[in-house]
């Protein structure tokens, strides 16, 4: 088995050189550099493929990072900055944030009927002799 310090990770090395490296990945890269290399190569493929415009990729990343299931503020900040640098407007970013909030509506869809049921049970219980 190769020692982590001896691992060949050209993709990670390029990310570090370009200033694209997130220090939160340091521990993972130390523990399993080959997996981290493979993962980040895969995760960043949309930027390299050219299939989607960079603006669209940044907007999608904002939506994912801002969603209630993720709520990753450093990513939201990083992708908003990148989107603005690419010419995305504040209005476009706000619309994406509005769309991302829709994910949280399920909390109300689940919670409101349960609340109503529990209130009905309490009301019936209080009315009982």
LINJOJO-V245118 format. One record per pair of residues at least 6 apart in sequence whose ideal C-beta (glycine too) atoms are under 6 Angstrom apart, sorted by sequence separation. I is the first residue (numbers start at 1). J is the second residue. D is the distance in Angstrom with one decimal. If there is no record, write none. Layout:
BEGIN
i:j:d
I:J:D
I:J:D
END
This chain:
BEGIN
i:j:d
15:21:4.8
46:52:5.9
64:70:5.9
29:36:4.5
65:72:4.4
28:36:5.1
65:75:3.6
66:76:5.0
83:93:6.0
46:57:5.2
65:76:4.5
80:93:6.0
62:79:4.7
61:79:4.2
58:79:5.1
9:33:5.0
58:82:5.0
12:37:5.4
58:83:4.0
4:30:5.6
7:33:3.7
11:37:5.4
9:37:4.5
4:33:5.3
11:41:4.9
55:86:4.9
66:97:5.6
54:86:5.5
55:88:5.3
63:96:5.1
67:100:4.8
62:96:5.3
66:100:4.6
68:103:5.4
67:103:5.0
68:104:4.3
59:96:5.0
63:100:4.5
END
